[in-house]
Amino acid sequence: MASVRRMIAAAAVVTAVSPVPAGADDGIHVAAGIGGYGALVGGARGPAAEAEVYPGGRWGRWGVRAAYFGGVPGPCAALVAAGATYTAAATRPHLHVAFHGELAAAVADPEGIRAGAGGGVQTQVGVVGPLAVGGDLAAYLLAGGGGPALHVVAAATVRASW
């Protein structure tokens, strides 16, 4: 029993002083996908594109992300977003689950550009080699040009991940 306690204590010390979070992958990971989305509020649908980069190393599970949703509901022609993403769970290349938060802008709005923020959860399931399918559920709250607007989107993409 005492040896089990010592092993747990040793593992806790090694984890605490490790420069990279436990379980983090040192390699860089990049993914990009195209597909479509449906708006859960407003009923619009259109093309979607997403890309992420996870640099690994000292960044651990953190990465950066950009997304595009064309034809969002209302007078906007497109919603673009960029921000941070955090890997919640991964067994690459088979499964990847990440939370993301971004700053967003609705462009081509006749009343000007609407700005805001949002975030959501993204999943990716590997099919074969670098080919994967992805799903993203996100909500964005935009302000300006006629008052606040909430955009909730669900996207499905075919992705390349390496």
Short mmCIF file of the C-alpha atoms (twelve columns), coordinates in Angstrom:
data_MODEL
# 
_entry.id   MODEL 
# 
loop_
_atom_site.group_PDB 
_atom_site.id 
_atom_site.type_symbol 
_atom_site.label_atom_id 
_atom_site.label_alt_id 
_atom_site.label_comp_id 
_atom_site.label_asym_id 
_atom_site.label_seq_id 
_atom_site.Cartn_x 
_atom_site.Cartn_y 
_atom_site.Cartn_z 
_atom_site.pdbx_PDB_model_num 
ATOM 1   C CA . MET A 1   0.000   0.000  0.000   1 
ATOM 2   C CA . ALA A 2   2.834   2.384  0.848   1 
ATOM 3   C CA . SER A 3   4.519   1.670  -2.505  1 
ATOM 4   C CA . VAL A 4   1.324   2.589  -4.361  1 
ATOM 5   C CA . ARG A 5   1.192   5.906  -2.486  1 
ATOM 6   C CA . ARG A 6   4.854   6.581  -3.373  1 
ATOM 7   C CA . MET A 7   4.188   5.843  -7.054  1 
ATOM 8   C CA . ILE A 8   1.187   8.188  -7.069  1 
ATOM 9   C CA . ALA A 9   3.218   10.904 -5.327  1 
ATOM 10  C CA . ALA A 10  6.094   10.446 -7.797  1 
ATOM 11  C CA . ALA A 11  3.701   10.663 -10.766 1 
ATOM 12  C CA . ALA A 12  2.149   13.849 -9.333  1 
ATOM 13  C CA . VAL A 13  5.589   15.459 -8.904  1 
ATOM 14  C CA . VAL A 14  6.684   14.532 -12.448 1 
ATOM 15  C CA . THR A 15  3.412   15.889 -13.867 1 
ATOM 16  C CA . ALA A 16  3.690   19.122 -11.850 1 
ATOM 17  C CA . VAL A 17  7.232   19.934 -12.994 1 
ATOM 18  C CA . SER A 18  6.742   18.821 -16.609 1 
ATOM 19  C CA . PRO A 19  7.015   21.748 -19.085 1 
ATOM 20  C CA . VAL A 20  4.320   20.153 -21.289 1 
ATOM 21  C CA . PRO A 21  0.926   19.128 -19.914 1 
ATOM 22  C CA . ALA A 22  0.573   15.401 -19.291 1 
ATOM 23  C CA . GLY A 23  -0.654  13.599 -22.362 1 
ATOM 24  C CA . ALA A 24  0.177   16.481 -24.692 1 
ATOM 25  C CA . ASP A 25  1.683   15.643 -28.060 1 
ATOM 26  C CA . ASP A 26  4.902   17.404 -29.044 1 
ATOM 27  C CA . GLY A 27  4.140   17.256 -32.769 1 
ATOM 28  C CA . ILE A 28  2.402   19.907 -34.783 1 
ATOM 29  C CA . HIS A 29  -1.118  19.044 -35.957 1 
ATOM 30  C CA . VAL A 30  -2.911  20.766 -38.826 1 
ATOM 31  C CA . ALA A 31  -6.459  20.179 -40.059 1 
ATOM 32  C CA . ALA A 32  -8.627  21.821 -42.697 1 
ATOM 33  C CA . GLY A 33  -12.100 20.985 -43.899 1 
ATOM 34  C CA . ILE A 34  -14.851 22.080 -46.265 1 
ATOM 35  C CA . GLY A 35  -18.516 21.215 -46.234 1 
ATOM 36  C CA . GLY A 36  -21.785 22.811 -45.319 1 
ATOM 37  C CA . TYR A 37  -23.773 24.082 -42.369 1 
ATOM 38  C CA . GLY A 38  -27.318 24.620 -41.262 1 
ATOM 39  C CA . ALA A 39  -28.359 27.457 -38.984 1 
ATOM 40  C CA . LEU A 40  -30.311 26.249 -35.958 1 
ATOM 41  C CA . VAL A 41  -31.665 29.782 -35.536 1 
ATOM 42  C CA . GLY A 42  -32.941 31.428 -38.716 1 
ATOM 43  C CA . GLY A 43  -33.002 28.394 -40.998 1 
ATOM 44  C CA . ALA A 44  -30.170 29.413 -43.350 1 
ATOM 45  C CA . ARG A 45  -27.676 26.980 -44.821 1 
ATOM 46  C CA . GLY A 46  -24.592 27.291 -46.964 1 
ATOM 47  C CA . PRO A 47  -20.932 26.449 -47.393 1 
ATOM 48  C CA . ALA A 48  -18.568 26.073 -44.441 1 
ATOM 49  C CA . ALA A 49  -14.775 25.957 -44.174 1 
ATOM 50  C CA . GLU A 50  -12.612 25.486 -41.079 1 
ATOM 51  C CA . ALA A 51  -8.888  25.210 -40.364 1 
ATOM 52  C CA . GLU A 52  -6.894  24.592 -37.172 1 
ATOM 53  C CA . VAL A 53  -3.218  24.514 -36.238 1 
ATOM 54  C CA . TYR A 54  -1.984  22.958 -32.999 1 
ATOM 55  C CA . PRO A 55  1.738   23.805 -32.668 1 
ATOM 56  C CA . GLY A 56  2.397   21.302 -29.854 1 
ATOM 57  C CA . GLY A 57  5.479   21.705 -27.670 1 
ATOM 58  C CA . ARG A 58  4.978   24.281 -24.931 1 
ATOM 59  C CA . TRP A 59  1.542   25.124 -26.333 1 
ATOM 60  C CA . GLY A 60  0.366   21.654 -25.344 1 
ATOM 61  C CA . ARG A 61  -3.316  21.232 -26.240 1 
ATOM 62  C CA . TRP A 62  -3.859  24.856 -27.362 1 
ATOM 63  C CA . GLY A 63  -4.110  25.939 -30.980 1 
ATOM 64  C CA . VAL A 64  -5.557  28.550 -33.335 1 
ATOM 65  C CA . ARG A 65  -8.574  28.246 -35.577 1 
ATOM 66  C CA . ALA A 66  -10.418 30.073 -38.365 1 
ATOM 67  C CA . ALA A 67  -13.912 29.386 -39.690 1 
ATOM 68  C CA . TYR A 68  -16.131 30.620 -42.525 1 
ATOM 69  C CA . PHE A 69  -19.916 30.180 -42.799 1 
ATOM 70  C CA . GLY A 70  -21.460 31.535 -46.009 1 
ATOM 71  C CA . GLY A 71  -25.022 32.813 -46.305 1 
ATOM 72  C CA . VAL A 72  -25.762 33.289 -42.596 1 
ATOM 73  C CA . PRO A 73  -29.327 34.267 -41.655 1 
ATOM 74  C CA . GLY A 74  -30.325 37.887 -41.997 1 
ATOM 75  C CA . PRO A 75  -28.753 40.490 -44.268 1 
ATOM 76  C CA . CYS A 76  -25.203 39.113 -43.860 1 
ATOM 77  C CA . ALA A 77  -23.445 37.354 -46.720 1 
ATOM 78  C CA . ALA A 78  -20.918 35.505 -44.559 1 
ATOM 79  C CA . LEU A 79  -19.697 34.998 -41.011 1 
ATOM 80  C CA . VAL A 80  -15.945 34.723 -40.441 1 
ATOM 81  C CA . ALA A 81  -14.376 33.845 -37.095 1 
ATOM 82  C CA . ALA A 82  -10.854 33.375 -35.735 1 
ATOM 83  C CA . GLY A 83  -9.646  32.474 -32.275 1 
ATOM 84  C CA . ALA A 84  -8.272  29.846 -29.933 1 
ATOM 85  C CA . THR A 85  -9.074  26.159 -29.656 1 
ATOM 86  C CA . TYR A 86  -8.349  23.640 -26.908 1 
ATOM 87  C CA . THR A 87  -8.123  19.874 -27.395 1 
ATOM 88  C CA . ALA A 88  -10.417 18.304 -24.817 1 
ATOM 89  C CA . ALA A 89  -9.706  14.724 -25.920 1 
ATOM 90  C CA . ALA A 90  -7.758  13.131 -28.746 1 
ATOM 91  C CA . THR A 91  -6.582  9.796  -30.063 1 
ATOM 92  C CA . ARG A 92  -5.231  11.164 -33.308 1 
ATOM 93  C CA . PRO A 93  -5.831  10.461 -36.083 1 
ATOM 94  C CA . HIS A 94  -8.985  8.557  -35.119 1 
ATOM 95  C CA . LEU A 95  -10.789 10.989 -32.813 1 
ATOM 96  C CA . HIS A 96  -10.366 14.629 -31.833 1 
ATOM 97  C CA . VAL A 97  -12.704 16.732 -29.671 1 
ATOM 98  C CA . ALA A 98  -11.981 20.422 -29.119 1 
ATOM 99  C CA . PHE A 99  -13.605 23.485 -27.589 1 
ATOM 100 C CA . HIS A 100 -13.168 26.803 -29.399 1 
ATOM 101 C CA . GLY A 101 -13.749 30.488 -28.733 1 
ATOM 102 C CA . GLU A 102 -13.470 33.191 -31.362 1 
ATOM 103 C CA . LEU A 103 -13.986 36.770 -32.331 1 
ATOM 104 C CA . ALA A 104 -16.395 36.927 -35.242 1 
ATOM 105 C CA . ALA A 105 -17.557 39.349 -37.905 1 
ATOM 106 C CA . ALA A 106 -20.503 39.237 -40.295 1 
ATOM 107 C CA . VAL A 107 -19.347 40.744 -43.570 1 
ATOM 108 C CA . ALA A 108 -21.310 42.190 -46.524 1 
ATOM 109 C CA . ASP A 109 -24.009 43.489 -44.203 1 
ATOM 110 C CA . PRO A 110 -25.765 46.503 -45.803 1 
ATOM 111 C CA . GLU A 111 -25.719 48.267 -42.430 1 
ATOM 112 C CA . GLY A 112 -21.982 47.682 -41.942 1 
ATOM 113 C CA . ILE A 113 -19.892 44.950 -40.442 1 
ATOM 114 C CA . ARG A 114 -21.333 43.269 -37.350 1 
ATOM 115 C CA . ALA A 115 -18.740 42.205 -34.780 1 
ATOM 116 C CA . GLY A 116 -19.029 39.833 -31.877 1 
ATOM 117 C CA . ALA A 117 -17.776 36.674 -30.229 1 
ATOM 118 C CA . GLY A 118 -18.734 33.058 -29.892 1 
ATOM 119 C CA . GLY A 119 -17.564 29.519 -29.575 1 
ATOM 120 C CA . GLY A 120 -18.542 25.903 -29.489 1 
ATOM 121 C CA . VAL A 121 -17.386 22.316 -29.705 1 
ATOM 122 C CA . GLN A 122 -15.863 20.531 -32.679 1 
ATOM 123 C CA . THR A 123 -15.374 16.806 -33.290 1 
ATOM 124 C CA . GLN A 124 -13.353 14.939 -35.869 1 
ATOM 125 C CA . VAL A 125 -13.436 11.223 -36.661 1 
ATOM 126 C CA . GLY A 126 -10.698 9.732  -38.845 1 
ATOM 127 C CA . VAL A 127 -11.780 7.620  -41.818 1 
ATOM 128 C CA . VAL A 128 -8.546  6.485  -43.461 1 
ATOM 129 C CA . GLY A 129 -5.094  8.083  -43.542 1 
ATOM 130 C CA . PRO A 130 -5.445  11.878 -43.312 1 
ATOM 131 C CA . LEU A 131 -9.103  11.798 -44.419 1 
ATOM 132 C CA . ALA A 132 -11.629 12.574 -41.674 1 
ATOM 133 C CA . VAL A 133 -15.180 13.804 -41.174 1 
ATOM 134 C CA . GLY A 134 -15.914 16.627 -38.782 1 
ATOM 135 C CA . GLY A 135 -18.805 18.203 -36.972 1 
ATOM 136 C CA . ASP A 136 -19.015 21.616 -35.342 1 
ATOM 137 C CA . LEU A 137 -21.710 23.176 -33.172 1 
ATOM 138 C CA . ALA A 138 -21.154 26.878 -32.501 1 
ATOM 139 C CA . ALA A 139 -23.011 30.000 -31.365 1 
ATOM 140 C CA . TYR A 140 -22.034 33.594 -32.132 1 
ATOM 141 C CA . LEU A 141 -23.502 36.774 -30.662 1 
ATOM 142 C CA . LEU A 142 -23.011 39.756 -32.994 1 
ATOM 143 C CA . ALA A 143 -23.688 43.421 -32.264 1 
ATOM 144 C CA . GLY A 144 -24.060 46.529 -34.397 1 
ATOM 145 C CA . GLY A 145 -26.073 47.387 -37.480 1 
ATOM 146 C CA . GLY A 146 -29.655 46.973 -36.243 1 
ATOM 147 C CA . GLY A 147 -29.132 45.408 -32.828 1 
ATOM 148 C CA . PRO A 148 -27.720 42.150 -31.529 1 
ATOM 149 C CA . ALA A 149 -28.083 38.939 -33.503 1 
ATOM 150 C CA . LEU A 150 -27.543 35.344 -32.382 1 
ATOM 151 C CA . HIS A 151 -26.236 32.830 -34.925 1 
ATOM 152 C CA . VAL A 152 -26.246 29.134 -33.932 1 
ATOM 153 C CA . VAL A 153 -24.755 26.875 -36.585 1 
ATOM 154 C CA . ALA A 154 -24.149 23.148 -37.007 1 
ATOM 155 C CA . ALA A 155 -21.541 22.274 -39.641 1 
ATOM 156 C CA . ALA A 156 -20.381 19.016 -41.231 1 
ATOM 157 C CA . THR A 157 -17.074 18.911 -43.097 1 
ATOM 158 C CA . VAL A 158 -14.795 16.521 -44.925 1 
ATOM 159 C CA . ARG A 159 -11.338 17.147 -43.519 1 
ATOM 160 C CA . ALA A 160 -7.678  16.513 -44.102 1 
ATOM 161 C CA . SER A 161 -5.816  16.110 -40.819 1 
ATOM 162 C CA . TRP A 162 -2.144  15.490 -40.198 1 
# 
